[in-house]
């Protein structure tokens, strides 16, 4: 894999991602504490808080037997993806997992819409935030607005790529918050708080927050809490890449968080920008594949790629500094050496 972390974090290899869906054993892994080993027969999910009229508890069997199941394809990306590249640009090393380009993956998730679980508890008129909480040793948790929790594609997932959730990916149940940073898709969920007032925890006040001169603090947060993931792209080549001087197809992915990628352009060295072709499927909240043909000449080259989403947002050439190295999504200069086989 391209990225090796603390023993809890592993990234994908962008040059070894042949299919649209990421296989479970290659799906990137980000955990803040060791994986808890939970027994589904004894597990339960508690819905409570000031924002519900009557707390309610579900068993694992309840989720499978009493609610409609839906499946959706969604991409999850860590807000710290490309942090190591951000550090190289700034000539420093940020704290946190030193991700290259590999903290992103796509799966088919199957489970129950979160709103179908919240509504039987009786959501109060003043309810405004919903916070899933994990059963790991640090009780990982992160709030979201009620509207996001009730969205059609916010899911309590029970299965991944047609299989019961693996332990490392949240068994017996995890939240999938479409288009938001990966930290919002809490694994090993055992409790969901619905609140009539804003909720503040370390994950939206100190961590997973944009902190820096361009991000005014929103007290008690030290900066701007990250929600949706910005538009970005990657080339499915090793970094740096080595190619032969023969006609070939260059491929990659682009992702725009809650939005849909609508265009991808590429530039070889100092040539003009050209449009890459997009390959189906094209799904909001999931990455899209792109490709272009190239007959490279021997020597050193640079491939640049920029994606645009349905809101007209295009990858910038630079991004503002932030203290924790989050959301680094500018156009990258991908180094390529082309030489004949010896």
Residue pairs with C-beta under 8 A, 6 or more apart in sequence:
1 10
1 11
1 12
1 13
1 26
1 102
2 11
2 12
2 13
2 14
2 100
2 101
2 102
2 239
3 9
3 10
3 11
3 28
3 84
3 97
3 98
3 99
3 100
3 102
3 103
4 10
4 11
5 11
5 30
5 97
5 98
5 99
6 97
8 29
8 30
8 31
8 32
8 33
8 34
9 29
9 30
9 31
9 97
9 99
9 103
10 28
10 29
10 102
11 28
11 99
11 100
11 101
11 102
11 103
12 22
12 26
12 27
12 28
12 102
12 104
12 105
13 26
13 102
14 101
14 102
14 234
14 235
14 236
14 237
14 238
14 239
14 252
14 253
15 236
15 237
15 238
15 241
16 26
17 26
17 236
17 253
20 106
20 281
20 289
21 73
21 106
21 107
21 108
21 161
22 28
22 105
22 106
22 107
23 161
24 107
24 160
24 161
24 163
24 166
24 169
26 105
27 105
27 107
27 160
27 169
28 76
28 78
28 102
28 103
28 104
28 105
29 168
29 169
30 78
30 97
30 103
30 182
30 183
31 136
31 168
31 187
32 136
32 138
32 140
33 136
33 137
33 138
33 140
34 136
34 137
35 136
35 167
35 168
35 188
36 135
36 136
36 137
36 188
37 167
38 135
38 171
38 172
38 188
40 60
40 171
40 172
41 60
43 59
43 60
43 135
43 172
43 173
43 190
44 57
44 58
44 59
44 60
44 190
45 57
45 58
45 59
45 63
45 117
45 156
45 173
45 189
45 190
45 191
45 192
46 55
46 56
46 57
46 190
46 191
46 192
47 55
47 56
47 57
47 58
47 117
47 118
47 121
47 192
47 194
48 55
48 56
48 121
48 191
48 192
48 193
48 194
49 55
49 192
49 193
49 194
49 195
50 124
50 127
50 194
50 195
50 196
50 197
51 123
51 124
51 126
51 127
51 128
51 129
51 130
51 146
51 193
51 194
51 195
51 196
52 118
52 121
52 122
52 123
52 124
52 127
52 194
53 121
53 122
53 123
53 124
54 121
54 122
55 121
56 120
56 121
58 117
60 172
60 173
63 111
63 112
63 117
63 156
63 158
63 173
64 158
67 112
67 116
67 117
68 112
68 113
68 116
69 110
69 111
69 112
69 158
70 110
70 111
70 112
70 113
70 155
71 108
71 109
71 110
72 108
72 109
72 153
72 155
72 176
72 178
72 285
73 106
73 107
73 108
73 109
73 281
73 283
73 286
74 106
74 107
74 109
74 153
74 176
74 178
74 179
74 285
74 286
75 104
75 105
75 106
75 255
75 285
75 286
75 287
76 104
76 105
76 106
76 107
76 176
76 182
76 185
77 103
77 104
77 181
77 182
77 229
77 255
77 257
78 97
78 99
78 103
78 104
78 181
78 182
78 183
79 181
79 182
79 183
79 208
79 226
79 229
79 326
79 327
80 96
80 97
80 99
80 103
80 324
80 325
80 326
81 99
81 101
81 102
81 103
81 104
81 232
81 328
82 99
82 100
82 101
82 103
82 232
82 328
82 329
82 332
83 94
83 96
83 97
83 98
83 99
83 325
83 326
83 328
84 98
84 99
84 100
85 100
85 101
85 328
85 332
86 94
86 325
86 328
87 93
87 94
87 98
87 325
90 321
94 323
94 324
94 325
95 324
95 325
96 324
96 325
97 103
100 239
101 234
101 239
103 182
104 234
104 253
104 255
104 287
106 286
106 287
107 160
107 161
108 160
108 161
108 162
109 155
109 157
109 159
109 160
109 176
110 157
110 158
110 159
110 160
110 162
111 155
111 156
111 157
111 158
111 159
111 173
111 176
112 155
112 156
112 158
113 152
113 154
113 155
113 156
114 130
114 149
114 150
114 154
114 155
114 156
114 175
114 192
115 149
115 150
115 151
115 154
117 156
117 192
118 130
118 149
118 150
118 192
118 194
121 194
123 146
123 194
124 196
126 196
127 146
127 194
127 195
127 196
128 145
128 146
128 195
128 196
128 197
128 198
129 143
129 144
129 145
129 146
129 194
129 195
129 197
129 198
129 199
130 143
130 144
130 145
130 146
130 148
130 149
130 192
130 193
130 194
130 195
131 141
131 142
131 143
131 144
131 192
131 193
131 195
131 199
131 201
132 141
132 142
132 175
132 186
132 189
132 191
132 192
133 139
133 140
133 141
133 186
133 189
133 190
133 191
133 192
133 193
134 140
134 141
134 186
134 187
134 188
134 189
134 190
135 188
135 189
135 190
136 187
136 188
140 183
140 186
140 187
140 203
141 186
141 201
141 203
142 183
142 184
142 186
142 201
142 203
142 204
142 208
143 193
143 195
143 198
143 199
143 201
143 204
144 154
144 177
144 180
144 184
144 227
146 194
148 154
148 177
148 180
151 178
153 178
153 285
154 175
154 176
154 177
154 178
155 175
155 176
155 178
156 173
156 174
156 175
156 176
156 189
157 165
157 170
157 173
157 174
157 175
157 176
158 164
158 165
158 172
158 173
159 165
160 166
160 169
164 171
165 171
165 172
165 173
165 174
169 187
170 186
170 187
170 188
170 189
171 188
172 188
173 188
173 189
174 185
174 186
174 187
174 188
174 189
175 184
175 185
175 186
175 189
176 185
177 184
177 185
178 258
178 285
179 228
179 229
179 257
179 258
179 259
179 284
179 285
180 227
180 228
180 229
180 257
180 258
181 208
181 226
181 227
181 228
181 229
183 203
183 207
183 208
183 226
184 227
193 199
200 220
200 221
204 221
204 225
205 220
205 221
205 222
205 225
206 221
206 222
207 324
208 225
208 226
208 326
209 221
209 222
209 223
209 224
209 225
209 226
209 324
209 326
210 223
210 224
210 225
210 226
210 322
210 324
210 326
210 327
211 217
211 222
211 223
211 322
211 323
211 324
212 223
212 320
212 321
212 322
212 323
213 320
213 321
214 320
214 321
214 322
215 223
215 224
215 320
215 322
216 223
216 224
217 223
218 224
218 225
223 322
223 323
226 326
226 327
228 257
228 258
228 259
229 255
229 256
229 257
229 258
229 327
230 256
230 257
230 313
230 327
230 329
231 254
231 255
231 256
231 257
231 259
231 261
231 307
231 308
231 309
231 313
231 314
231 315
231 329
232 254
232 255
232 256
232 307
232 315
232 329
233 252
233 253
233 254
233 255
233 264
233 290
233 305
233 306
233 307
233 315
234 252
234 253
234 254
234 305
234 332
235 241
235 250
235 251
235 252
235 303
235 305
235 332
235 334
236 250
236 251
236 252
236 253
237 243
237 250
237 303
237 334
237 336
239 334
239 335
240 334
240 335
240 336
240 337
241 303
241 334
241 335
241 336
241 337
242 336
242 337
242 338
242 339
243 296
243 336
243 337
243 338
244 338
244 339
244 340
244 341
245 295
245 296
245 297
245 298
245 338
245 339
245 340
246 295
247 293
247 294
247 295
248 293
248 294
248 295
248 296
249 291
249 292
249 293
249 294
250 266
250 291
250 292
250 293
250 294
250 303
251 289
251 290
251 291
252 264
252 276
252 289
252 290
252 291
252 305
253 287
253 288
253 289
253 290
254 261
254 264
254 287
254 288
254 290
254 305
254 307
255 261
255 286
255 287
255 288
255 307
256 307
256 309
256 310
256 313
257 285
257 309
258 284
258 285
259 284
259 309
259 310
259 311
259 313
260 282
260 283
260 284
260 285
260 288
260 309
260 310
261 278
261 282
261 287
261 288
261 307
261 308
261 309
261 310
262 308
262 309
262 310
263 275
263 278
263 307
263 308
264 275
264 276
264 278
264 288
264 290
264 305
264 306
264 307
264 308
265 273
265 274
265 275
265 276
265 305
265 306
265 307
265 308
266 273
266 274
266 276
266 292
266 303
266 304
266 305
267 273
267 274
267 303
267 304
267 305
268 294
268 296
268 301
268 302
268 303
269 301
269 302
273 306
274 292
276 290
276 291
276 292
276 305
277 290
277 291
277 292
278 288
278 289
278 290
279 288
279 289
279 290
279 291
281 288
282 288
284 310
290 305
290 307
296 336
296 338
297 338
298 338
298 339
298 340
299 337
299 338
300 335
300 336
300 337
300 338
301 335
301 336
301 337
301 338
302 333
302 334
302 335
302 336
303 333
303 334
303 336
304 331
304 332
304 333
304 334
305 331
305 332
305 334
306 314
306 315
306 331
307 314
307 315
308 314
308 315
315 329
315 330
315 331
316 329
316 330
316 331
317 330
317 331
318 330
319 327
319 328
319 329
319 330
